[in-house]
Amino acid sequence: MKELKGAFVLIAAMLFSYFNKMLIPVLILMLCMILDYFSGMTAAWIFGELNSGIGKRGAIKKVCYMLLVVVAGVVDWLLHNGLQAAGITYNQSYLFGMMVAVWLILNELISILENCARIGVPIPKFLKPVVEKLKIVVEQKGNQDDDSYKSSLSV
């Protein structure tokens, strides 16, 4: 077990070193994932729906969220280095990684709000629509950037 922990710490340290600009968004995402998991488990416990299988699936889903961020960061790296090698100036770094991290953070925030409302915590009526609107803006920005990459690559 010690070896597994050591390997995890080593891999995490390498990833954080490599994706240094992503450190804050990734830490915020991790915090939001923990809060979402806790609020979801609390709601399930309150309503007598606590199930270890569902809890395990939720934990695996959170790990896969982190994999998405890593994949998006690798895509950023590939674009940056590939385009640079082709002689094309590309000044964006970690754009996809950042957008994926922010999009996942917003998903987690929506889920936390839903869990809190389910538990009976009063939620300001403006809060969920604001977070949902931010998520839509991030999605639209991603679509615009995708279109601009396609047009810049056809030069």
Wavefront OBJ file of the C-alpha trace (Angstrom):
o trace
v 0.000 0.000 0.000
v 2.921 2.338 0.761
v 4.259 1.871 -2.754
v 0.870 2.762 -4.223
v 0.687 5.959 -2.162
v 4.259 6.849 -3.130
v 3.532 6.257 -6.817
v 0.371 8.368 -6.584
v 2.247 11.234 -4.912
v 5.030 11.031 -7.509
v 2.598 11.039 -10.436
v 0.574 13.874 -8.884
v 3.743 15.919 -8.311
v 4.855 15.390 -11.917
v 1.434 16.350 -13.270
v 1.203 19.460 -11.107
v 4.728 20.448 -12.117
v 3.952 19.917 -15.778
v 0.545 21.595 -15.679
v 1.649 24.366 -13.303
v -0.842 26.894 -14.700
v -3.578 24.373 -14.021
v -2.766 24.001 -10.319
v -5.385 26.407 -8.945
v -8.263 25.225 -11.187
v -7.404 21.586 -10.448
v -7.311 22.239 -6.698
v -10.640 24.069 -6.889
v -12.075 21.186 -8.902
v -10.830 18.690 -6.312
v -12.390 20.725 -3.505
v -15.688 20.972 -5.394
v -15.635 17.227 -6.069
v -15.109 16.496 -2.370
v -17.911 18.880 -1.385
v -20.236 17.386 -4.014
v -19.471 13.846 -2.872
v -20.024 14.809 0.768
v -23.268 16.679 0.032
v -24.532 13.826 -2.154
v -23.728 11.217 0.481
v -25.375 13.385 3.140
v -28.555 13.707 1.065
v -28.547 9.952 0.427
v -28.086 9.259 4.145
v -30.900 11.647 5.122
v -33.323 9.999 2.690
v -32.225 6.445 3.445
v -30.761 5.954 -0.031
v -27.164 5.360 1.007
v -25.695 2.651 -1.218
v -22.033 1.643 -1.358
v -22.291 0.744 -5.059
v -23.570 4.194 -5.948
v -20.887 5.749 -3.734
v -18.142 3.781 -5.485
v -19.468 4.784 -8.909
v -19.489 8.407 -7.778
v -15.878 8.178 -6.611
v -14.824 6.556 -9.902
v -16.654 9.313 -11.777
v -14.651 11.931 -9.869
v -11.384 10.203 -10.808
v -12.503 10.220 -14.449
v -13.120 13.980 -14.165
v -9.449 14.390 -13.342
v -8.552 12.199 -16.326
v -10.576 14.556 -18.550
v -8.540 17.510 -17.315
v -5.301 15.631 -17.964
v -6.433 14.656 -21.486
v -7.404 18.270 -22.236
v -4.019 19.439 -20.933
v -2.233 16.934 -23.137
v -4.268 18.152 -26.134
v -3.112 21.686 -25.303
v 0.487 20.522 -25.154
v 0.175 18.625 -28.430
v -1.391 21.623 -30.187
v 1.194 24.022 -28.842
v 4.206 21.877 -29.726
v 2.789 20.467 -32.948
v 1.844 23.844 -34.359
v 5.118 25.351 -33.185
v 7.037 22.564 -34.963
v 5.033 23.329 -38.115
v 6.067 26.971 -37.893
v 2.634 28.213 -36.842
v 2.528 30.699 -33.999
v 0.256 29.457 -31.239
v 0.233 31.530 -28.078
v -2.505 29.734 -26.185
v -1.395 27.434 -23.408
v -3.674 25.221 -21.371
v -6.789 26.623 -23.026
v -8.604 23.294 -23.342
v -7.408 22.116 -19.938
v -8.630 25.309 -18.328
v -11.995 25.194 -20.098
v -12.560 21.549 -19.132
v -11.585 22.268 -15.517
v -13.887 25.296 -15.309
v -16.738 23.385 -16.987
v -16.351 20.520 -14.497
v -16.162 22.966 -11.570
v -19.439 24.513 -12.717
v -20.998 21.034 -13.009
v -19.895 20.263 -9.472
v -21.265 23.580 -8.192
v -24.653 22.865 -9.787
v -24.680 19.418 -8.217
v -23.735 20.834 -4.791
v -26.587 23.343 -5.049
v -29.006 20.547 -5.998
v -27.813 18.374 -3.103
v -28.125 21.249 -0.644
v -31.639 22.046 -1.877
v -32.569 18.379 -1.535
v -31.279 18.370 2.051
v -33.406 21.430 2.781
v -30.776 24.163 2.779
v -32.317 27.420 1.525
v -30.653 28.377 -1.758
v -30.862 31.928 -3.108
v -33.001 31.790 -6.251
v -30.408 33.670 -8.333
v -27.475 31.368 -7.552
v -28.249 28.260 -9.619
v -29.233 30.194 -12.793
v -26.001 32.199 -12.547
v -23.878 29.045 -12.303
v -25.838 27.398 -15.137
v -25.372 30.497 -17.316
v -21.626 30.449 -16.635
v -21.546 26.815 -17.749
v -23.309 27.716 -21.005
v -20.859 30.586 -21.594
v -17.896 28.223 -21.144
v -19.466 25.742 -23.586
v -20.071 28.495 -26.153
v -16.506 29.789 -25.739
v -15.223 26.264 -26.344
v -17.264 25.996 -29.526
v -15.990 29.387 -30.761
v -12.377 28.430 -30.014
v -12.843 25.101 -31.797
v -14.074 26.935 -34.898
v -11.166 29.407 -34.775
v -8.639 26.535 -34.492
v -10.165 24.843 -37.528
v -9.952 28.042 -39.587
v -6.374 28.785 -38.448
v -5.221 25.284 -39.346
v -6.518 25.578 -42.910
v -4.045 28.383 -43.689
l 1 2 3 4 5 6 7 8 9 10 11 12 13 14 15 16 17 18 19 20 21 22 23 24 25 26 27 28 29 30 31 32 33 34 35 36 37 38 39 40 41 42 43 44 45 46 47 48 49 50 51 52 53 54 55 56 57 58 59 60 61 62 63 64 65 66 67 68 69 70 71 72 73 74 75 76 77 78 79 80 81 82 83 84 85 86 87 88 89 90 91 92 93 94 95 96 97 98 99 100 101 102 103 104 105 106 107 108 109 110 111 112 113 114 115 116 117 118 119 120 121 122 123 124 125 126 127 128 129 130 131 132 133 134 135 136 137 138 139 140 141 142 143 144 145 146 147 148 149 150 151 152 153 154 155
